[in-house]
């Protein structure tokens, strides 16, 4: 018997990195944006009368969320509870406290034994009797290394060796649960983790080699009928030609400009034993407009402002958007750039970021040691992409990844997520 499933992930409802406060709710407007997406998801679950909701982790961005944000998250989850819809809340890496022994960010739902809400903070299987539906769900939350390995087991081992051992333990636990599962019922695996072969959005910690990566063989086990993933913000199906679907729905709103071109949404699926149909449902989210322009090749008679304004969408097209304009120019062009005119052009935007980068031509010459030594590591990296002829869109993504790594190394935060 098939079940109707709604799957979403990476809500991060406490993101406040752009804009101002909403006068009606007193919440940051960007938080309101995330809550609108969450409301749309809950409304769809109710309208579709789904049999099961799976949230695959990261309710918040801050692992110690403000009570106001916990209240707002709780309101939405209680709507699902009152509707009698079994809802699995998987604990993600942003929900786990930094200090051992502290409660994770969504622990209150299990503490208060909220009806129909199942908080998955360990590897386990929820069976049909527990869920009240003809299906079973295996859960893999974000589990800190210390939860799966003792200090003695980790002693003297490299991080790579520790992660491989943890992967073995996780795989062994899941295989055991699959062997115990009812083979006649649809079986769903949900995990907040990176999987081999995934394409990364803004969540790039895995690129630093500090986290567990699940193998493709584990998530494509034929005994599974749907794999509901979270942690990576870019929507994708890692098993497009086979069964089961292995799906990241992506985050429910754009986190930053690295996700400017991504469509955000959630997944609706009809899951049956050996056969699953699913669809990605886009959400109406606030647009991000990201523009880069180099004025280095400007002719003498060209008006830089005319060139810049022609590069931007019309003011009406920017209404309500979060906009970033990155300008690179030689020093002689700077006096002819009218910042005020650019802000007037973007007056209808929700938020406008003007990033001006003066380019010293001497920097491009590797022999100019003084000029090179005056650059920060981030600036050096940026120069490299341009010197290498990297595509601007790809360079922007690589630059943000590199900057994140550099910041982490400089701050001594190599394993923070």
N, C-alpha and C positions, 0 to 999 in steps of 0.2 A: 504494500500500500504506500503510495507516494505521499510526501509531506511538502508543504509550502514553507519555504525558508526565506527570511530576510537577513542579510549579512552586511554589516558595516564595520568600520574600524577607524582608529586614529582620529578621534573627535577633537582632542586638544582644545577644549572649549574655553580655556583661560588664556588664549593667545591675545596679547595686548600690544603688539609691536608696531601698530600704525594707528593714527587718528586720534579721536577725542572721545568724550563721554556722551552717552545718550541722555538728554534731559528728562525723558519720561521714566526710564528704568534706573538711572544713575550708574548703569553698567558701561564699560568701554564699548564703543560702537562695534569694534571688531569682535568682541565677545558676543554681542547681539547677532552678528553675522553667523557665527558658528552655531549659536542656539537656534537660529532660523533653519539652518540645515538640519540640525538634530530634530527640530519640530517636524520638518517635512518627512524625515525618515519614520518617526513615530506615527505620524498621520497615515503614511502609506501602509505601515504594518497593521494598523487598526482597520483601514479601509479594505485591505486585501484579506483580512481575517487569517493572517499567517498562522501556521502551527508552531513556529519556532523563530526566535530572534537570536542571532549570535553577534555579539560585539566582540571583535577580535583584539581588544586591548588599546591602551592609552586614552583614557577618558580625559586626562589633563596633560598639559605640558610641564607643569610644576609638580614634582612628586609630593610636595606639601601644599596642596591647593588651599586657597582662601575659602573659609566657610560659605561665603556668598556663592562661589562657583560650585561648591558641593551641593548647596541648596538647589541651584538651577539644574544640575545634572539629576539630582534626586527627583525633582518634579517630573521630569520626562520618563525616568525609569518607573516611577509609581503609576503612570498612565498605562504602561504595559502590564504591570502587576495587577492593577484593578481590572484590566480586560481579560485576565486569566491566560495571557500568552507566556509560555515558558521562555525565559530570557537568560541566556548564558553570558555573563560578563567575565571576559578573560582579563587577567591582570597583565598589563604591559610594562615595558621597562621604565616608562615615565610615571607609572603608578607605584613602583616599588621604592620604599624609603632607602636612603643612603646608609642608614645605621641598622644593623641587624637587631631584631627583637621589636622593632616598631611596626605598627599596623600599616598596611598598604592603603592607598588612597580610596579604595572602594570597599574596604572591610566592613563598613557599617551595614551593608545589605545582608551579609551573613550573620553579623552580630545580632541584628534585630530580627533575623529570620523572616525577611520580607517574602511573602508568598509569591511563588512562580519565578523568583529571581535566584539564579544559581551563580555564585561567585567562584570562578575557577582559578584557584591560586596554587594548584599542584597538578601533576600529571595523573589523570584518572579517567574513568569512563562513566558518563551518566547514561543509565539504561532506560528502556522504555517505561518501566514502572516508575522511576523517579521523575521523568519528564512528563509522563502522562500522554505520550504520543508514540506511534509505532516507528521509532527511530532510536539510535544510540549515538552519543557524541563523545569522542576522545579529545581531551583538552591538554594542550601544552602551553602553559603560561610562560612569561619571561621569568626564568628561575635563576637567581644569582648563583655564581659558581660555588659559593660556600654552602649552598643548599644541597648540592649534588655530590660534592667531594669534601672530605675532611682535610684539615691542614696537613696531616700526615701523608695523605694520598697525593697532595699537590707539592709536597716538599721535594726540591731538587729537580722539578720538571719545568720545562719551558712553557710559555703560554700556549704555544701551538699544541704541545703534548697534552696539556690540561684540557683544551677545547676538544681535541680528538677523543679523549677519554669521556668527556661529558656527552659528546655526540653518541658514543657507543652506549652509554647508559640510557640516554633518551630513546634511542632506537630500540634497545632491548626492552624498555618498559612499554613502548607503543606496540611492539610485536607481540608481547605477552597479552596486552589488552585486546589486540585483534584476534588472537587465538581464542580468547574467552568470550568474544562477542557473538551475538546471535547471527548466524550467517543468512537468515531469512529476512532480516530487517535492514533498511538503509543505514549505512554507517558513515558518519561525518567526522572528520578530523579538523580541529581548529587549533591554530598555533600563532603565537606572537613571536615571530622569529624571521630571520633571513633564510632564504632557500637558494640553493645553487642554481644559477642561471637567471636570477631576478635582475631586472634593470632598476637602478636606484633613482628615487626622487631626492627630496631634501634630507631624508634619513640616511646618512652615509657612514655611520659609525662602523659598520661592517668593513668598510674599505680600509680601516685602520687595523683590522685583524684582532679586535678585542672582544668578539662575541661568537656565540654558537651559530653555525650555519648548518641547517638541515640538508640532508642529501636528497637529490631528486628521486632516488629509488624509494625512499621512505614515503614521500608524499604521493607517489604514483602507484602505490600498492593497489592491485586490482580489487582487494577486499573493501577499499574505500569507495564511496559514491560521491563525495564532495569534500574539498579541502578549503576551509575558510581561514584565510591568512590575514594577519595584520602586522604592522611595523614599517613596511615600505610604503611610501605615500603615493607611488605611481600605480594606477590601475593596470593590471595585466593578468593574463591567464598563462601559467607556466606549462600547461599541458594541452595546447590548443587542438591537437590532432587525436587525442586519446581520452580515455576515461580512467580516473575521475578528473573533472575540472579542478585545477589548482589555482585559486583566484585570490589576488590582492584587490580589494575594492578601491584602495587608495584612501587618502584622508578626505574628510567631508567638506573642507574649505582649503583654499590656498594658504599655506603657511608663510611663504615669502616669495621673492622673485624667481627663485630656482624652480618654482612650480607654476610660473606665469602662464605657460602654454598647456597645462594639464587640465583636462575636464574632471571635475569632482563628482562623486556620486556614491551609490551603494548597489548591492546585488539582490535580485529576487530570483529564487531558484525553486524548481520542482524536482525534488530528490526522490528517486526510487531505486530499488536494488538493481544495480547494473545499468541504470539509465538515469541521466540527469539532464534537465534543460535549465538554462539560466540566462539572465539578461542583466546588463549593466544599465542602471537608471541614473541619468545625469541629474545633478542638482543645480538650481539657479543660484549661482554664487557671485560675489562681487568680483568684477573683472580686474585683472592686473595688466597694465600696459608697460612694457619694458622696451626702451629704445636706446640704441648706441649709435653715435655719429662721430667720425673722425674728420676734423677740419684741416688736417695736415696738408692735403693736396689742393687747398683753396687757391684759385687764381687771384691775381692782384685786384682785378676789377669786381670780383664777386662780393656780394653782401652776405656776411656770415649769418645774419639774422634771417635773411630770406631763405638761405639754405636750411637752417635749423627748423624754421616754422614749416617749411615744405616737408620736412622729415617727420613731423608730428601729425597725428590725427587731428581733425577739426575739433574745436573746443566742445561742440555738442557730443562728439563721440567719446570724450573723456569724462562725461558727467558720471559722478559716483564711483569712478575708477581709482585704483591706487596706481600712481604713475611714477616711473623712474626714467629720467633722461640722463644718459652718461655722455658727456662731451669731452673729446680729446682735441687739443689744439696747440699750435706753437705759440710762444709768448707774444708775438706781435699781433695775434688775433684777439687776445683777451680784452683789450679796451673796447672792441667793437661788439662784444657780446652783452646784450641788454637783459640782465637777469629779471628786471621788473616786467619786461615785455613777455618773458617766458612764463612767469607766474600769472600774468593776466591771461595768457592763452590757456593756462591750465586751471583757471579760476573755478570751473565746475567740477573739477576732480575732487574726490574725497580726500586724497593725500597726494602731494607732489614732491618728489625728491629730485633735486637738480644736483648732479655730481659732475664737478668740473675738474679735469685733469690736464694740467699744463705739461706739455711734452717737450723736454729738452733734447734736441736732436743728438747731442753728444752722447746720450745714454745708449744709443743704438750701436756705438762703436765699442767693441769689447776691449780695445786697447786703452780706452779712457778710464783708467783705474779709479781716479778720484770720483768721477761721475757715478760709476757703478757702486763704489763703496758708500755713496751717500744715500742709496736706495734701501728701503726696508725689504725684507724677504718677500712680502706680498707684492710690492711694486716690481721687484725683480721678476717674479713669476709672471706678472701681467705683461711685462715687456717681452718675456720669452714667447708667450703665445703669439704675440703680434709678429715677432721676428721669425717665428717658425711658420707663419702663414696659416695659422689655425683658423678654421671657420669661426666668425664672431659668436654665433650662437653656442657652438661647442666650447669655445674659449670661455664664455661667461659661466657655463656650468663647471668647467674644470677649474676656473679661477676661484669660484666659491668653495669648491671642494678643497683646493689647496690652501685657501685662506683659513678654512676651518681646521685643517691639520696643523698649520703653523700656529694658530692661536692656542690650540690644545697643547702643543709642545712647549710654547712659551709660558703657558700658565701652569704647566705640570699636571694637566688633566687628561693624560693620554687615554684613560679608560672610562671617562665619563660619557654618558649617553644623552 
